[in-house]
Amino acid sequence: MASFFTAGMCFGFLSLYATLVSVAGGQLEKLRTALLDIRQTHDPSLQDCGGETDEREAAGQKNTHSEQFRRMQEQLNDCVRHHQEIKR
């Protein structure tokens, strides 16, 4: 009877550990994806330049640098909050 209890405890804790690691891994993957999205969205080397920018300026649709920075800062703050929730 004691051997069944011991085996149950071992498998129970291993199952709990595996579940927690799996959940944490999934949350960290979401965080990595969000950070990559911010990088790709706001990386100046990845953005178009030239005629398309001139067209946007003429139409008054160009975002100012401060608006882009504010949006990127908000997204980074969201990622930091998400990371803090993962650690809890």
URZI-V5618 format. One line per field, one symbol per residue. phi: phi as a letter, one per 40 degrees, with the letter a starting at -180 (. if undefined). psi: psi as a letter, one per 40 degrees, with the letter a starting at -180 (. if undefined). burial: I if it has 9 or more other ideal C-beta (glycine too) atoms within 8 Angstrom, else O. A space follows every 10 residues. Layout:
phi = ???
psi = ???
burial = ???
//
This chain:
phi = .ccccccccc cccccccccc cccccccccc cccccccccc cbccccccbg dccccccccg bccccccccc cccccccccc cccccccc
psi = dddddddddd dddddddddd dddddddddd dddddddddd dehdeeiiib ddddddddef ehiidddddd dddddddddd ddddddd.
burial = OOOOOOOOOO OOOOOOOOOO OOOIOOIIOI IOOIIOOIOO OOOOOOOOOO OOIOOIIOOO OOOOOOOIOO IIOOIIOIIO OIIOOIOO
//
